[in-house]
Amino acid sequence: MKEQVGQVFTPLKWAEWLINKWHIFDAWVDGAQICDPTAGQGAFALAMLHLARKRGIPITSERLSRLSLIEMIPSHLRRFKQDVKQEFSIDFPDSQIFHQDIITQEHERKYDILIGNPPWINFGDLPTTYKMHIKPYFIREGLVEDKQRLLLGSSRVDMAALVLKVVLGKLLKQNGLGYFYLPTSLFFGESAHRGFRDYHTEHRNFAIEAVYEFTSTKVFDDVSTSYCCARFQGDIRQEFPVAYYKESAGNWVEHKAFPFKKANDPWRIVQDIDELKVCDTLEIKLTPEQKPRQGVNTCGANSVFIFNHKPAQIPDDFLFPLATKELWRQNTTILRKWMLLPYCRETGKPLTWENIQKYDTLCSYLQDFKVVLQKRNGTLLRAVINRGHWWAMLGVGSYSFAPFKVMWEAYGRNQFNPIVLSSVDGQMWQGNQAMHAFIPCWSEEDAIRVKSALENPEILKLLRQLNGAGKCNWAQPGKIKKILSIS
């Protein structure tokens, strides 16, 4: 497997920071067996050697025999050996370097401490060949129930979750410890990481004992994902609260983490236990057709389906107003973008090609982009394309054509401001992918009722406790459904 899978290399100074934070170097000097199970180019092992030199601790053969690296890409291990040779005039022992995929290959040794930075990549974004190879291991470790679930909503399960379950289960000695940099989605993701939050591997229990979330310091360049470092212990049951530290003005402020409702729910972060008195379930009467939805997903074809100026060549019946930030920032419904939806508004299904051909300019426009649209990826979309509907998108249904929508910004915000959007010349407003979420309504009276219910200040308190402020999962439909008791 030569492809680089979800690599986010740890800068040397931040490898040293984690090692110092939890006194890992001192444990090594005192005799602990240390291993980085996804070593990359060996930043954590190099950091240990740098600290030894800084502190005047001899780098002996015996100490090297207690420092191990496991990595699936051999060139990274060669690079590590070259760096050690160049910086320390040491031949790092081959007996401590393992060219392995820790998920799929057995490793016979066990360690007192695991350190590292597992791959950050969703299952759905893995290279196709490796994805097929790795699929059974997600199921075996309880991250998803079956292959079908993995292909659908659970494709957002992060590789880091799988790596952690495997290494905590197989590589730790009894009551061993683990220290890792991780995406915070493992603790706050909705259904995708519920299987990680059972706190159990195929072989044993584990617990998260402390988390430090970076909010301003840049540990990793060019990474937009929210991340943290965390301390794990093997062979104990997870208990709450978990000590949760958030970076603030150069300091670490202690909070407490609790599961939202069930034990495997996303975490809820508070400074004072009294904050948990916020009502965690809000009653709102909605029909099954009104469950919260995400905006339309063009699956990488925004340039085909979204326009900054209304295109004259496309029939008005298939052009819809697209929500933009100005709806909330400037409190105006002036149209700034349009979206093409070649769909039947009664059924919410893609138009047939026969129907599209009734509109010469629409047919010609789509035909110009046929090759581009046919190349789009994604399991759900490919299934639709394979049925012949290569002009289809995701997130479109009969709900998309409801005459009223109660819509809010769902991505990267820290305020929750639902607004009512009505049709424009008979054309319904559309949300833009994960940027927006909405509840469809079929009367203005109902839309006003729903908006009023969503303006309950308890919702904003809960969203902030669920730690999504400024992040991609701020107020996504799954989170809102969890807060609301839809009856």
N, C-alpha and C positions, 0 to 999 in steps of 0.2 A: 504494500500500500504506500505509494510514493506521494500521494496528494497531501497537502498540508491541511489538516482538519481542525478548524477553529482555533488556530494559534493566536494567543495574545501573550507575547514574551514579557516577562517581568524584568523591569530595570534593576540592575544590581543593587542600587541604594535602597530600593523598596523590598528586595529580597532580604537585605540586611535588617531593614526596619521590622519586618515580620519576625525574623529570628530573634532580634533583641526584645521585641514586644513581649514575647512569651518565653524568653530565657531558654530557647532551644539550643543555643551554642553551649550554655552551661551544662545542659543535660547531656550533650554529646561528650563534652570533656569528662563528665562524671561517669561515662560508660554506656550511654543510650545508643541503641541502633537506630539510625536515621535513614529515611528513604524518600526520594521524590519520585512518585510513580508515573508522572507525565513530565519528564525533566526538560524537554525542549533542548536548549543549548546549555543547560546546567547552571542557571543563575543562582539557585539556592545553594548548590554545592560550592560554587565559586564564592558565594558570600560567606559560607562557613570558613573557607580557607583564608579569605581576606580578614575576617575577624580574628582568626588564630594569629595571623601575622601582626595585626594591630595590637593584640593583647600579649604578644610575646609567648604564645603557647606553641610548643613544637608540633609540627605536622608529622606525626610518626606513622609507621606502617600499621600499627595497631589501631590508631584513630581512623586512618583511611579505610580499614577493614570494617568500620561501623558507619560508613557513609556510602549509600548506594543510589544509583540512578537507573530508571527504567524509561525507555523512549522508543517509539515505533519508527522514527525516521533516522536511519544510520548516520546520515551526514551531520545531524545535530550532535550526535555523540562524538563523532570525529572532531568536530569543531570544539567541543568541550575539552577533549584531551589535548588538543593543540593549545588552547588557552591556558590550561593548567601547566603545560610544559613551558610555555613562553613566560608566564607570570611568576611561577614558583619553582621552575627547574625540577619538576616532579613528573614522573611517569605515573599517572593515575592508574591504579591496578585494574586490569581488564576484568578481574573477578568481581568487581563492584559495579560494572556497567552491563546493562541488559538491553539488548535490542529486541523489544517485545511490544505487542499491543496488549496492554494490561487487561483489556476487556475480554479479548477472545483467546488469549494464551495463558496457560497456567504459570504461576510464579511460586516457587516452593518456600522461599524465605518469609519470615515474619519480622515485624519491626516494632520498636517501642513508640516511635514517632514518625508520622507521615507529614510532609510539607509539600507545598507546591501551588500550582495554578492550573487546574484542569481546563480542557478546551471549552471555549465559549462559542457554541454554535447549536442552533436548533436542529432536531432530527430532520425536519423538512428541507434544510439547507445543505445537508451533507451531500458529497458526491454520490451519484446514483449507485455505483458499484459497491461502495462502502456502506451505503444505506441498506442495501439488500443484505449485506453480510452481517450488519450489526443489529438488525431488527429483532431477532429472537431474544437478545440480551435485555432489551428494554422490557420485554414481556416477562422474562424470567425474574428480573429484579423488582417486578411489581409496579413499574412506572406507568404501564398501560395494561389494560385487561386483555387485549387481543390485537392482532395485526390490523384489523379494520379500524379500531380506535386510533392506532398509531398513524394510519393514513389520513384520518380525518382530524378532529380537533386536537388530538394529542401530538400532532406533528410538531408542536411548539415546545415539546419537552427538550430541555437543554442537555447536551452531551455531558456537561459538568455533573448533572444529577446522576447519570449512569456511572460515570467514573467514580464518584464519591461512594455510591452504594457498593460498587465492586471492591474498591480498595479498602474501605472501612470494614467490609465483610471478610475479605480474604487475607489482607496483608498485615493487619494489626495483631500484635500480641494481646493477651488478655488485659482489658482495661487500658489499652493503648490510646494515644492521643493523635489528633490530626489538626493541622493548621493550614488553611487554604485561603487564597483570594478567589472570590466567586461573584457571579452576577446575583444581585439581590432578588431577581425573579424567582429563585428557588424558594424564597420565604414568602413572597407576595404574589406570585403568579396564581391565576385562578385554577381551572381544572388541569392545566398542563402539568403542574408540579404537585398535585395532590398525592400522587403515588410516591413522591420523594418524602413528603411530610407524614408518612406512616412511621418514619424513624426506625425502620427495620430493613435489613438486607436479607438476602436469601439465607443467611447463616446466623445473624445475631442482631441485637438491638444496638442503636447508637443514639447519642444525644448531642444537641448543639448547646454549648454552655455559655458562649458569649459571641457577640457580633459587633464589629466596628464598621459603620457605613461612612464612606467618603462622600462628602457633598460638595466640597470646593477644591480640595487638593486633587491634582491630576497625577494619579499613579501611573496610568496607562495613556499614552498619547493616542489621539485619533480613535478613542473609544467613547461612544455616546451612551452605551449601556450603563445603568446604575450598578455600582459594585461595592463590595465590602471585603473584609476578611473575617474569618470565623474560626472558633475553636470547637473541636468535636472530641467526644470521648466514646470509646467503644464499650459495649457490654453493660450499659445502664439504660434505664428507660427515660424517655424524654419527660422532663418536668417543666412547668411554667410557674412564674415568668422566667424568660430568658433575659439576661442582662444585654441590653441593646444600646450601643453608644453611637450618637450622631455627631458628626463634626460640626462645630459652630465657632466661628471667629478664632480658629486656631486651637480650640480646645475640644475635648470629648465630653459631651453632656450625656449622662446616663439616663436611659429610659427603660421601660419594661415591655417585653413582647409577650402577647397572649394570642392564642388562636381566636379567630373571629367568633365562631360558634362551635363547630365540631373540631376535634383534635387535629384533623388534617387540613383544616381551613387555612387560608392566608392569614398572616400575622397582623395583629392590631398593636400599634405602638402608642404607649402613654407614658407620661412622666409620673403621674399620680394614679393610684388604683381607683380613686374616686371618679376619674374620667371614664371609667368603664360603666358608670351609671347612665351614660348616654343610651337612649333606647336603641337597641341593635336590630329591631325589626319594625318597619313602618307599614301599616296597612294602607293599601290603595286598591280600589276596585278596577281591575282591567280584565278584558276578555282575553282568551288565549291568543287571539290575533294581534293583541296589543303588546306583546312582550317586547322589551327594549331591543333595538336593532342597531347594527353598525351601518355606516354609509356604503355606497357602491364601491366595489373594488374592481378596477380595470385590469388588474393582474399585470401591471407593467406597461399598459398601453394608454397612459394618460394623454400622450400627444395625439392619439387617434380619437379619443372619446371626449376630451375636455377642450374647451375653446375660450380664449380671452375676449373674442369678439364673435357675435352671433353670425354663423356662416350662412350666407344667402342660399347656397346650393342644397342645403339639407332641409327637408320639409319641417315646418314648425311643430307638427304633431310629435316629432321624435326628439325635440330639443327641450331640455328642462333646466330651470334655474338651479345653480349649484351653490351651496352654502360656502361662504368665505368668512374670514375673521372679522370683516367689517360689520357683519350682522351684530356682533357683540361689542366690538370696539367703538363703532360710530353710531350704533343704534339706528341703522338704516337698512332698508331692503332694496337699495339700488343694485341692479344686477351687474355683476362683474365677471362672472364665468357661467358658461353653459355646458351641459353634459348631453351627449348623444346616447339615447337608450333605444336601440332597435328591438323593442319589446312590445308585447300585447299587454295593455294596461289592465284588461279585465282578468287575465290569468296570471300575469306576472312572469310569463315564460317568453323565451326569445321568439321573435317573429320567425316564421318559416321562410326559406329562401324564395318560395313562390310569392309570398306576400311582399317581401322586400323588392322583388322584381317589378312590382306594380308601381314603384317609385323610382323612376330612371336615375335621378341624381343621387338618391340614397344608395341604390345598387351600385352605381359607378364608383361612389366614394369608398364604400366598403371593399369593393373588388380591388381598388388600388392598394389596400393594406392587407390583403388576404394572407400573403406570405408571412408578414410580421405577426398577425393575429394567430395564425396557425402554430407559430413557434413558441407561444407562451407556455410556461410550465406551471405545475401544481396539480396534485392528484385529482382534486375535485374538478378543476377547470379542464384538465385533459379528458376526463370522462365525458364532459359536455361536448368538447371539440370532436372527440372520436365519434360522437353521435351525429356529427355534421354541422353543429352550430358553432362555427369558428368565430363568430361575431359576439359570442356571449361574454358575460362578466359574472362576478360573484356578488352576493349581497343584494340581489334583485328578486323581488317577489311581488305578490299583489299588494303587500304592505307599502311598497315603494310608491304606489299610486294613490295612497290615501289622500284625500283633499286637504287634510290638516296634519301637521306633525308638531309634536313638542320636542324640540331639538336642543342639544347642549354640546359644548366642546368637551370631547372625551380624552384628548391627548395633550400631554405636556402642560396642563393648566393647574392652578391651585384654587380656582373659584368654580362654583357650580351655578350656572345661570341659564336655566331652561327658558326658551322663548317659543312662542307659537308662530308657526309659519303656515300661511294659507297659500292657495294656488295663485299663480300669476298667469292671467289669460287662459285659465284652464290647465296650466302645466304645473305639476307639483314640484316643490323644492326637494332636492336630493342632498344627502350628506356625502362628504368626500372621504371614503375609506374609513380608517380608524380615527381620523380627525374629529368625526362627529358621530353622535349616537342619537337615537330618537325613539319616541313612542308614537305609532300611527293612530290617528283619530279620524272618525268619519262625520264628526259634526264640530262646529266651532264651540258649542257649549261644552262638549266633552273635553275638547282640547284645553279650554280655560280651566276646567275642573282638575285635569291631570297636572297642568302647569302649577296650579295653586298647591296641590299636594306635594309636588317635587320641590317647592320652595321652603318646605319645612327645614329650619336651620340645623336640625339633627342630622340631616343627610350630609351637609358639608362637614360637620364634626366627624362623622364616621369615615368619610372619604379621606380626611386628613389623617385620622388614626390608622387607616389601612395603608398609609405610607406611599400614596401614589402621587403626591403633589409634585408637579413639574416633570412627571414621568409618562411613559407611553400608556400606562394602564390607569391613568387618573380616574376616569369615570366611564370605563368601557361597559358595554351592556351586561356582561357577566357579573361585574361588581355591583351594578345597580340592581340587577335581579336578586342578588344575594341580600341587599339591604331592604328591598321591598318584599312584603308578603303579598303576592299577587293573588287576589281572590276573585 
